Amino acid sequence: GWLPPSIGTLIHLEELYLHDNKLCGPIPDEIGALLQLRQLNFSSCEFSGPLPSSLLDLGQLSVLDLSFNQLEGEIPDGLFKIETLALQGNTLTYQGEPWVEEPDAD
């Protein structure tokens, strides 16, 4: 199913984990209304389309995991300020080039 735009009404939400679900379609722009959100995990779903620019409104976000979806398009510079960012397994670009997440240098 789709994630409804009404997700944006949950304004006091601090953590949202919906990984490994059959959610599909675009991530709604209304996600940017969740200004208290610190952790967002939508990994291994079936989201498609571009990353919503409203993700940049989430100033408290320290963990963003959108890995292994069907997302495509340009990664905004502002997302790289997020402490833990996982975007692998999508068809994303950065500055016009295909983006490949570097493995940890441990």
N, C-alpha and C positions, 0 to 999 in steps of 0.2 A: 504494500500500500504506500500511499504518499504521506509525507509529513505535512500536516495541515499548517496553514499560515497562523492559525491560532496559537501555535507554539510560542509566538511572540508575546502572549499575555502572561506567561509564567515569569514575570519580571524579577522575582526573588530567587530564582533557581541559581544554584552555585555549581552544580555538577550535573551533567547529562550524559548518560551512557546508553546508547542504543545500538551498540555494535552487534554484529552477527544476526541481523534481522533482514527481512525481505523488503526493507523500505526502498522505494525507487523514485525516479523523477528528480527534479531539481531540489537542492537544499533551499528552503524558502528564505527570501531576503529578511523576513521578520525575525530570523534568528539573531539579527543584530540588535534587537530590542532587549536581549537578555544581558543587561549591562553588569550584573553581578556574577556572570558565569566565569568560573575559573578553570573548569575542565570540560572538554567536549570530545566525546568519542563516538564517531559514526563509522568506525572501520568495518570492513567486510560486509557492507550492505550493498545496495544496487543503485546508489545515487548517481545521477548523470548530469551533464551540462557543466556550465562554468562554476567556479567558486564564487559565491555571492560576495559582492564588495562590502556588504554590511558586516562581514566577519572582522573588518578593520575597526568597527565600532566597539568591539569587545576588549576594552582596555585592561580588564582584570584577568584575561585568559592567559594561563601559563601552560596548558596542555591542549593541543589540538591534534587529534588523530582522525584523519579522513582517508587513511590508507585502504587500498583494495576495494575501490569503488569503480565507477565508470566516468569519473570527472575529467573534464578537458578544458583547455584554454590556459590563459596566462595566470601565473602566480603573482599576486601583488607584493611589492617590496615589503610592505608593512607586516606581512605574515612572518617574516624572518625574525621579528623581534620576540616572537613567542618562544618561551624557554624550551618546550618539547613540542616539536612539529614533525608529524609523520604524514607524508603524502604519497609514498611509494605505491605502485600498483594502479596508477591512474595514467591518463595521457595528458600530462600538463607540460607547459613550457615556462621558461623564465628568460626574460629578455630575448624572446623570439627563438630560443633554442630548446630542444627537448630537455626536460629536467629529469635527472636521475639522482636519487638520494644517495649520498655518500655513506658507506658503512662506517660504524663507529671505529675510531682509531685505537681501540683498546689493545 
